[in-house]
Structure formats: C-alpha cells, structure tokens
Amino acid sequence: MPTIEENLHTWGKNYDWTQRGEEWSSLWGQTEFLWRGALFPRIHAFVPTGTILEIAPGFGRMTHYLKDVSTSLTVVDIAERCIEACKQSFSSCSHITYYINDGKSLDMIPDQSVDFVFSFDSLVHAEADVIEAYLSQVTRKLKPDGVGFIHHSNSGAFILPAKKSLPPPLKGLAMILRRHWRAESMTARLFEEYCEQAGLQCITQEIINWIAKYPPLPIDCFSLFTPKDSVWARPNKVYRNMNFRQEALYLGKLSRLYPSSSLLNLNEIYEKVKG
C-alpha cells in the first residue's frame, strides 16, 4: 500500500479538494511560506531555468510557483481531475503543457528535454516500483546537466523492523506510519540504488521527520540527483534532519507576522506609492 489504483481512486475521485491542497501547507502557515522559506532555498541553485517537469502536481499548489521559474513547464498526473483543475487555474499561462499518465510512464516527454524535475508531497504515496520506473525514464528525459528534486517516502526503513524485531510496546509503530499513508516499500537508500541503476547520481538526501507526535521518525526524504556525468555530480551527502518540523513551525509563526504577497495586489501598491 498504497497502490497506483488506490492513489488514482483517492486523489482522482474520493478526496475533497475544496481547499485545493492548501490544507497541507498549514504547518507553514500558507503555501507561500512553504515555497519561499522551505522549498526554494533547497532548489535555488537550479531555478529559474528552461524546462521543468513536475510529477504529480495535484491541484497545482507548487505549479503556481514553478510556472514563474521556468520558460516551459510540463505537469504529469495520474488523475484527470487534477490535470483539469490545473488547466483551469493556469489557463492564462501558454508555456504549460499537461499530461495524464498511468502512474509510471513518462513516454510523452521528449528525451534530453528537461532541465529540472520536481515533485513535492505526492510521491510519498508511491511505492518502490513506481519510483524505480520514474527514475529509469528520468535518466533519459534530463538534459546532460539536468537535476531532479523528489520528495519520497522513507517509511520502509521503519515498517519492516516494526513488523519483525521491535518489542510489543512498539509494534503499533507500523499503524502510526500507515496513518500518514506513506509508501511502505520505499527508503532513502533504495532511492539511491535506483539512481545508480539508472545512471543517475544522488548528490543530496535530506531525511526528514514528518510525524508531529512521538516518536519523531524521519519517514520522508528529499532526494536531489543528476546524471553521473553532469557538472553537478558529486558523492552523495546524506543528512538526517530531525528539526524539519521545527523549521516548518517557525515559518508558520513568521507567516502570521508578515503579510503574504498574495494578499495584496503589489502592482496597485506600487502605483499608489509612485503617484
């Protein structure tokens, strides 16, 4: 769990998208602080750029920002409902291309056409076979110096030990992890292995704690990768960031102190000040 079919059923049919995914930004206060305070600092070396491929955009929470740091943006999602929502939201953007896929295929993307691959808060629900399939294709889709940033599950590092060797008081750990609907077969180490098999080089893996309550387990991972002959290639640097939630909570506090640019029309303000 979760399978491709379960993901399609959940996000394409059953989930209530009333808030358009903004509910998952609540820890940061709002998506703007999530993007500017947490995500952009981690990828700022690679964007703005030419062509960005976003895998599993949902209703476009991150697409809203990726469109402004690319000259060409392609979004691919398994759920037609999500793609249609993105088309509606970004109808004025002529540089965005949309595709519905089968949950694994990137055949619609031309080889060596992508500068940057991005996925956040979606592929944590993708099991190992899906991640392996995507990486085996991404290696062909990236330009020689292209880079990818993928947020994926690390729950497999805890699920199997919880089933096999933990004492009875901790046997409920697997249930705690499943509540977050993370892929049970995926780990940071496995992601690195799949990159190696595909001719890609992991250059950074930040293993993060996503669970709010005890135990603060690092069940997720941000993996940064590039082709092995890329100018960005280097030995992998792995960091277990057990303060990730504290970082998010801090940004959440700041978001309540400082106004968001989305609250006001900055062009109107500029015109008033100029006048």
N, C-alpha and C positions, 0 to 999 in steps of 0.2 A: 504494500500500500504506500501511497496512492498510485493507482494505475492510470494510464493515459485516458482510458474510458471514464474513470472516476473524476479525473480533472476536467474532462470535457463536460460531463454531466453537472458537476458542481459549478464551474465558472461560466459555462455556456447556457445553463438552464436554471439551476436552482438558486444560485446566490443572489441576494438582494443588493443590486448595485446602486441603490438610491444615493449613496454618498460618493459614488464613482471611484471608490478606493481610498478616498481621503481619510477614512476611519483608521487605516493602517499607518497614518502619519501622526496620529495623536500623541505619541510619545515625544515627538519633536515639536509638538505644538501645531505645526502645519507643514505641508509638503515643501514650501519654500525654504524653511529652515533645515529640513531633511536634506534637500538638494544642495543648498549653499553651504551648510555647516558640516554635513557628514559625507555626502557623495562626491560633490565637486572637488573638495580637497584631495580625495583619493585618486581622482582621474584627471586632474587639471593638466598634467603633462601631455595628455593625448587629445584634449579637446580645447578649442574648436578644431575641427578637421573637415575632411571632404565627405566621405560616405560612412554613415553609421548604420549598423544593423541592430535593431532592438528585438530580442526574442521574448515573447510573452508580455506584451505591454499592458494587458488588461484594458481598462478604460482610459489609458493614456496619462496616468499620473506622472510618469517620468518622461513620456513623449513630449509633454508640454515644454520641458527644458531641453531635451535632446534636439528638438527642431531648431532651436536657436544657436546650437553649437555645431551645426552640420550644414553643408551645401546640398546634401542628398541624404534622406533618411528613409530606411525601409523597415517596416514593422511586420512581424510574423507572429501569428497567434493561432492556437488550435480552435478557438471559439469564434464563430462567425459573429455572435452577439458583441464580442469585444472589438472586433475589427470594424463593425458597423458603427459602434459608438465612437471609435477614434476617427473614422471618416467624417462623422457629423461634427465632432469637436474641432477638427483641424481642416475643415473644408476650404478655408481660405489659403491654405499652405500648398502651393503647387509642387513643392520639392519632396513630398512624402508619398511613398508607394506602399500599398497594403497587400498582404497575402494571408490566406487561411491555409494552414498546413495540417498534417496528420499527427502532429505532436513529436515528430522526429526529423522530418525531411526539410532540407534547405536547397532542394534541386532548383527552385525558382531564382536563386541568387547566382549571378554570373561569377565564375571563378576569378580570383585575384581582383576583386572589385571593392572590397570593404577595408576601410581604414581602422574602424573601431567597432567591436562587438560589445553589446551591453545587455545585461539582464539583471534586474533587481526585484527581489521579493516575490518571484514567481517560480523559478526553477528549484526553489527549496522543496517544492512538491513533486519534483521529477526524480524518479528512481535511477539507479546506476545505468540501466540500459539506455535510457533517454539521454543522459549526459554523455555517455560514450558515443552514441550516434551523432549528437550535435558536434562534438569535438572532432570526430573523424571527418566531418564535412567542413567545419570552420577552417581547418588547416588549408583547404583548397580555396575557400572564399576570401580569406585575408590576403591583402597585398603583402609583399615581402617584408615590410616593416610594420605591418598591422599589429594591433593589440586588442585583447579581449578582457573584459571585466565581467565575471559571472558570480552571482550570489547563489550559493547552493547549500544543500544540507550536509551536515557533519554528524547527523544523529546515529549513523551506523556505528560510529565509534563507541556509542553508549548502549544502543539497543541490544546487540549481541552479548556483551558482557552482562547486561542486566538479566538476560534470559538464562545465561549459562552459569555464571560464577558468583554473582552477588548474594550476600546473605539475605534471608527472608525479609528483614525490615526495608530493604532497598529494592525488592522485587517489583514494587509498584512504579519504579522509575520508567519502565517502558510505557506504562499508561500515561505518565506525565508527558513524555515526549510525544506520544501519539495525539495528545490534545492539541498540539501545535501543528499537526498534520504534516510533519516533516518526512521526507523520504528515508526509509529505514535502511536501505542498502547503500546509501551514499556517504562517503567520508572525504576529508581533505586529501588524505593520502591516495585514495583511489582516483580522485580528480587528477592529481599529479601523474599517476600511472597512465591514465587515459591520454593526457597530453603527450607523454613520452611516446606512447604507441602511435600517436597521430603525427609525430614530427613537430610537436609544439614544445615550448619550454615554459614551465611555470616560473615566474620571476618573483612573485609575492603571493603569499597566502596568509590572510589575516583571519584566524579562527576566533569567532566572537560568541559571547554569551547573549542569547536572545530571551531566555526564560527569566521572568521577573522574580519569582519566588525561589526559595532554597529547594534544591541545590542550584547554584548559578552555573549551569552547564554550558559550555561552548558548543551549541548544537548546530551552528551555521558557520559558513566560511565565505569570505570574499577571495576569489582566485583571479589573479592577473597573469596573463600569458601572452606569448608571442611566438612566431615561427623561430625555429632554432638558429637560423642564420640572420635573424633580424638585428638591427642596430641596438634594440632594446634587450636582447638576450643576455642573461646572466644566470648564475646559480640561484636556485630558489631560496628566498628568505621567508621563513615561517615564524609568525608571531601569534601567540595566544593572548588575545586582548580580552581580559576578564573585566575591563572597565567600560565596555562598549555601551551598556545600558546607562551607566552613569553619564557618559558623554551625551547620550540622547536626552536624558532627563535635564541635563544642564542646558542644552539647546532649547528644550521645551520651556524652561524658565525664561531664557532670553527672548523667546518668541512672544511671551506675554508682556515684555517690557518695551520692545521695539516694534514699530509698525511694519507690516508687510507691504512690499511694493504692489501687491495685487489688490490692496485695499483702496488705493487711490490711483487716479489717472495722472501719472507723473508728467505727461506732456502738458496737461492742463495746468498743473502746478508751475511748470517751467514758464509757461506763457504768462501766468499771473505775476511771477517774480520778475520776469523780463519787462513786463509792462509797468 
